[in-house]
Amino acid sequence: MKILFTRRSVFIASIAVIIAITTIISVNVFNSTGPVTGIAGVVSRPIRTLASNIARVFESIYSSIYRYDNLMADYERVLRTLTERERNYREANDLKAENERFRVLLEFQELHTGYEHVQALVERPNVGNWSSSFTIDKGYANSNVAQGNGVATEYGLLIGQVSEVNATSSTVITILDTKFSAGAFVGDGEGTATIKGDFSLMRSGLLMLDYIDDKLVVLPGDTVVTSGVGGVFPEGLVVGEVVEVFRHNSGIGRYATVKPMRDIDTMSYVFVITSFENANRGEPENSG
């Protein structure tokens, strides 16, 4: 039985080979399809259709891969361009900040030739309900900043006072803080007053002008400056502007609310005044 099956398989294979050879000769030699070729065409049509479909699928896949590669190349070019522009933007901003820092330094030096000072970067505000302060990047290890030094802007606007000094940073209480106080001049009249932080006014961004001499005329809009009395702060640093004038509930004496000339929350650089000379006395002072 096995031999018969083998002989039958050989016979069928031989017939298939003969058909294939006859088809090839008919098409390529005689340029005629002939009956055998026609039969072969009918038999092979589904195969040719399938092969054509498979070819189209592979062509589509190749085209998609080609487009993907092009898209990835374009994406990488755009990414490199954006990265380069971002780097240039950062460098331009750094240069702008550096130029601003030098501009501020020159302005302070031109306006206050009698001061020794340290320029400091404001690192962060110290948020709290009971105090108003911020941290700067100068301390005893990287500067000669000392506790008690006055802190001002490049235009001579008093901002606060150094309250604590660490190795590479210091804490500055602002003029709004309840621990701050300084002697002050107001307007054109003779006599002094005291400018100080007040808890009830601190949250409103105001401070108090108190202990006003009776002979001193104080009106809304008057400028309040440091008097230099006591040698803690230089004379003539602008503190703020009088908002309203009141009389104490006891009926004795007056006080006024004062608005700072500078928005303390938006500062980037400040100047710590380490030594100064008051014009009214002509003697060197050190607020440390």
C-alpha positions in Angstrom: 0.0 0.0 0.0 2.8 2.3 0.9 4.5 1.6 -2.5 1.3 2.4 -4.3 0.9 5.7 -2.5 4.4 6.6 -3.4 4.0 5.8 -7.1 0.8 7.8 -7.2 2.5 10.8 -5.6 5.3 10.6 -8.1 2.8 10.4 -11.0 0.9 13.5 -9.8 4.1 15.5 -9.3 5.2 14.5 -12.8 2.0 15.7 -14.3 2.3 19.1 -12.4 5.9 19.5 -13.7 4.8 18.8 -17.3 1.9 21.4 -17.0 4.3 24.0 -15.6 6.9 23.4 -18.4 4.2 23.5 -21.0 2.8 26.8 -19.6 6.2 28.4 -19.6 7.0 27.3 -23.2 3.5 28.4 -24.4 3.9 31.9 -22.9 7.5 32.7 -23.5 8.3 30.9 -26.7 5.1 31.0 -28.7 3.7 34.1 -27.0 0.4 32.4 -26.7 -1.6 31.6 -23.7 -3.0 28.3 -25.1 -5.4 26.1 -23.3 -2.9 24.9 -20.7 -1.9 28.4 -19.9 -5.5 29.4 -19.5 -6.1 26.6 -17.1 -3.0 27.6 -15.2 -4.1 31.2 -15.2 -7.5 30.2 -13.7 -5.8 28.1 -11.1 -3.1 30.7 -10.2 -5.4 33.8 -10.2 -6.2 33.7 -6.5 -2.5 33.2 -5.7 -1.5 36.1 -7.9 -4.3 38.3 -6.3 -3.0 37.3 -2.8 0.5 38.0 -3.8 -0.5 41.4 -5.2 -2.3 42.3 -2.0 0.7 41.2 0.1 2.9 43.3 -2.1 0.7 46.4 -1.6 0.7 45.8 2.2 4.5 45.6 2.3 4.7 48.7 0.1 2.4 50.5 2.5 4.4 49.4 5.5 7.7 50.5 3.9 6.1 53.9 3.0 4.9 54.3 6.6 8.4 53.4 7.9 9.9 55.9 5.5 7.5 58.7 6.6 8.1 57.8 10.2 11.9 58.1 9.8 11.5 61.5 8.1 9.1 62.7 10.9 11.6 61.6 13.5 14.4 63.3 11.8 12.3 66.5 11.6 11.4 66.2 15.2 15.0 65.8 16.3 15.9 68.9 14.2 13.1 70.9 15.8 14.1 69.7 19.3 17.7 70.7 18.7 16.6 74.1 17.5 14.3 74.6 20.6 17.0 73.5 23.0 19.5 75.9 21.4 17.0 78.8 21.6 16.2 77.9 25.2 19.9 78.0 26.1 20.3 81.3 24.4 17.3 82.7 26.2 18.7 81.6 29.6 22.0 83.1 28.8 20.4 86.4 27.7 18.4 86.5 30.9 21.5 85.8 33.0 23.3 88.6 31.2 20.4 90.9 31.7 20.3 90.1 35.4 24.1 90.7 35.7 23.8 94.0 33.9 21.0 95.0 36.2 23.0 94.1 39.2 26.0 96.3 38.1 23.6 99.1 37.2 22.1 99.0 40.7 25.6 98.9 42.3 26.8 101.9 40.3 23.7 103.9 41.2 24.1 103.2 44.9 27.8 104.1 44.8 27.1 107.4 43.0 24.3 108.4 45.4 26.0 107.4 48.6 29.7 108.0 48.4 30.1 108.1 52.2 28.9 104.6 52.7 30.7 101.3 52.9 28.2 98.6 51.8 27.7 95.1 50.7 25.4 94.2 47.8 23.2 91.2 48.7 20.7 89.0 46.9 17.3 88.6 48.4 16.9 84.8 48.7 13.4 84.4 50.1 10.8 86.2 52.3 10.2 84.7 55.8 6.4 84.4 55.9 4.8 84.8 59.3 1.9 86.4 61.0 4.0 88.0 63.8 7.0 89.3 61.9 8.1 90.7 58.5 11.6 89.6 57.4 13.6 88.1 54.5 16.9 86.3 54.0 19.9 87.5 52.1 22.9 85.6 50.7 25.6 87.4 52.8 26.9 86.4 56.3 30.0 86.6 58.4 31.9 84.0 56.3 31.5 85.8 52.9 31.1 89.4 53.9 31.5 91.9 56.8 27.8 92.1 57.4 27.0 92.5 61.1 23.9 92.5 63.3 22.3 95.9 63.4 23.4 97.0 59.9 20.9 99.0 58.0 19.5 97.6 54.7 18.5 99.9 51.8 17.8 100.0 48.1 20.1 101.5 45.5 18.1 104.8 45.7 18.6 105.1 49.5 15.2 103.8 50.5 15.4 102.2 53.9 14.2 98.6 53.8 15.1 97.1 57.2 17.9 96.0 59.5 20.0 92.9 59.9 18.7 91.0 62.9 20.7 87.7 62.7 23.9 86.8 60.9 24.9 83.2 59.9 27.9 81.9 58.0 26.6 82.6 54.4 23.2 84.2 55.0 21.5 86.7 57.2 18.0 87.6 58.3 16.7 91.1 57.8 13.7 92.5 59.6 11.8 95.0 57.4 10.7 98.4 58.5 7.2 96.9 59.0 8.4 94.5 61.7 7.4 95.2 65.2 11.1 95.1 66.3 12.1 97.9 64.0 12.5 101.5 65.1 14.5 104.5 64.0 14.8 108.3 64.7 13.1 110.3 61.9 12.8 113.7 60.3 9.5 114.8 58.7 8.8 117.6 56.3 10.6 120.9 56.7 9.9 121.7 60.4 12.3 121.3 63.3 12.0 118.4 65.7 12.1 114.7 65.4 9.9 111.7 65.7 10.3 107.9 65.8 9.4 105.6 63.0 8.6 102.0 64.0 6.8 98.8 63.1 3.3 98.3 64.5 1.6 94.9 64.7 -1.9 96.3 63.9 -0.5 98.1 60.8 2.0 95.5 59.6 -0.6 93.4 57.7 -1.8 96.5 55.9 1.8 97.3 54.7 2.0 100.4 56.9 4.2 101.5 59.8 3.8 104.1 62.6 5.4 107.5 63.1 5.1 108.2 66.8 6.6 110.4 69.6 6.2 113.4 67.3 7.5 116.7 68.7 4.7 119.2 69.3 6.4 121.8 67.2 6.8 119.5 64.3 4.3 120.0 61.5 3.3 116.7 60.0 0.9 116.5 57.0 -0.3 113.7 54.7 2.2 113.3 51.8 5.2 114.4 53.9 8.3 112.3 53.3 9.8 110.6 56.4 13.6 110.1 56.5 16.0 108.8 59.0 17.5 111.4 61.3 20.8 109.6 62.0 20.3 110.1 65.8 21.9 107.3 67.7 24.3 106.3 64.9 22.3 103.2 64.0 21.2 104.4 60.6 22.7 106.9 58.2 20.9 110.3 58.1 18.6 110.9 55.1 17.5 107.4 54.2 13.9 107.7 52.9 11.5 105.5 54.9 8.1 106.4 53.5 5.3 108.9 53.1 2.8 110.0 55.6 -0.7 108.7 54.9 -2.8 110.0 57.9 -2.2 111.9 61.1 -4.1 111.0 64.3 -4.1 112.0 68.0 -3.7 109.4 70.6 -6.8 108.2 72.5 -5.3 109.8 75.6 -5.4 113.1 73.9 -1.7 113.6 74.4 0.5 113.6 71.4 0.1 112.6 67.8 1.0 109.7 65.6 0.8 109.0 61.9 0.6 106.1 59.5 3.4 105.8 57.0 3.5 103.9 53.7 6.9 102.6 52.6 8.3 104.1 49.4 9.2 100.6 48.1 7.3 97.4 47.7 9.4 95.2 49.9 8.0 91.9 48.5 9.4 92.6 44.9 13.0 93.3 45.7 15.8 91.3 44.2 18.9 93.1 45.5 19.6 95.2 48.6 22.5 97.0 50.1 23.7 96.3 53.6 25.3 99.5 55.0 28.3 98.4 57.0 29.8 101.8 57.7 28.8 105.4 57.0 29.4 109.0 57.9 26.6 111.3 59.0 26.8 114.7 57.5 25.4 116.5 60.5 28.2 115.3 62.7 31.0 114.5 60.2 32.1 111.5 62.2 32.3 107.9 61.0 29.6 105.6 62.2 29.2 101.9 62.2 25.8 100.4 62.6 27.2 97.1 63.7 
